[in-house]
Amino acid sequence: MRIEAPFPQTAKEMLAVIVAAERSRKYVWTAGRVLIESGCVGRWQALDSNAKKTLLKSLTKLLEELSDQGALALRPDLQGIGFGQEKGFDYIRPRHVQLNHDSG
């Protein structure tokens, strides 16, 4: 039985999920992909419709924050992996990613 992890709350927590998953293969990062790779899909499915939308928006904002910091690159087209059409991002494997201190 898989224990559901908490949802990533900060850009730093999200980057940790991305870096860990990218060790084995390359992904297009969307809010839905973050839910899958962080083990949170079951918790997300248990939410009501409004809470699901709010959570996906929150996760997308964290992805955008990482993009603004240079850790991710926004793809030009929306991506669909089962959570609707979402913004997609590619992980940029830099020598060192410096996160803003206020990002968590």
C-alpha atoms as one frame of an Amber mdcrd trajectory, in Angstrom:
protein
   0.000   0.000   0.000   1.394   3.389  -1.036   1.268   6.161   1.563   0.182
   9.431  -0.010   2.696  12.237   0.360   1.720  15.820   1.178   1.306  18.189
  -1.760   4.414  20.280  -2.555   3.914  23.635  -0.811   6.952  25.610  -1.976
   9.078  25.998  -5.094  11.920  24.285  -3.209   9.748  21.228  -2.413   8.538
  21.082  -6.019  12.085  21.296  -7.362  13.047  18.369  -5.112  10.261  16.270
  -6.686  11.382  17.277 -10.191  15.076  16.606  -9.590  14.365  13.185  -8.050
  12.116  12.124 -10.949  14.482  13.457 -13.623  17.210  11.098 -12.384  15.495
   8.213 -14.175  13.907   9.920 -17.210  12.959  13.280 -18.733   9.408  14.582
 -18.240   7.222  17.439 -19.405   6.315  19.047 -16.082   2.704  20.025 -15.474
   0.721  20.332 -12.259  -0.666  16.862 -12.985   2.815  15.384 -13.467   3.845
  16.862 -10.104   0.843  15.123  -8.484   1.869  11.817 -10.063   5.566  12.028
  -9.228   5.009  13.258  -5.664   2.574  10.415  -4.919  -0.389  12.750  -4.352
  -2.883  11.627  -7.006  -5.047   9.720  -4.524  -5.304  12.721  -2.219  -6.122
  14.971  -5.197  -8.852  12.576  -6.391 -10.499  12.726  -2.964 -10.948  16.516
  -3.220 -14.103  18.195  -4.506 -14.063  19.817  -7.947 -13.318  23.350  -6.732
 -10.492  22.191  -4.472  -8.983  20.193  -7.363  -8.960  23.271  -9.595  -7.490
  25.423  -6.833  -4.727  22.915  -6.143  -3.824  22.569  -9.835  -3.631  26.378
 -10.115  -1.427  26.543  -7.014   0.941  23.885  -8.364   1.067  25.659 -11.740
   2.051  28.902  -9.978   4.941  27.064  -8.303   6.033  25.725 -11.716   5.864
  29.282 -13.106   7.961  30.484 -10.167  10.607  27.869 -10.955  10.476  28.977
 -14.595  11.021  32.595 -13.541  14.052  31.424 -11.543  15.517  29.573 -14.530
  14.987  26.008 -13.278  12.234  25.255 -15.840  11.458  26.404 -19.390   7.838
  26.998 -20.431   6.702  24.982 -23.457   4.817  26.952 -26.125   1.856  24.537
 -26.322  -0.517  23.287 -23.630   0.039  19.699 -22.515  -2.530  17.024 -21.656
  -1.584  14.047 -19.479  -4.996  13.319 -17.978  -5.555  16.455 -15.904  -6.883
  18.648 -18.717  -4.832  21.010 -20.875  -2.053  22.457 -18.738   1.030  24.604
 -19.097   4.041  22.369 -19.652   7.604  22.991 -18.548  10.965  21.354 -19.244
  13.507  20.930 -16.460  16.743  22.778 -17.149  19.596  20.838 -15.623  21.945
  23.692 -14.650  25.182  23.347 -12.811  23.470  24.992  -9.839  19.935  26.376
  -9.352  19.757  29.306  -6.945  16.261  29.657  -5.461  15.071  32.914  -3.973
  15.088  32.773  -0.184  11.412  33.737   0.037  10.402  30.715  -2.085  10.669
  28.281   0.794
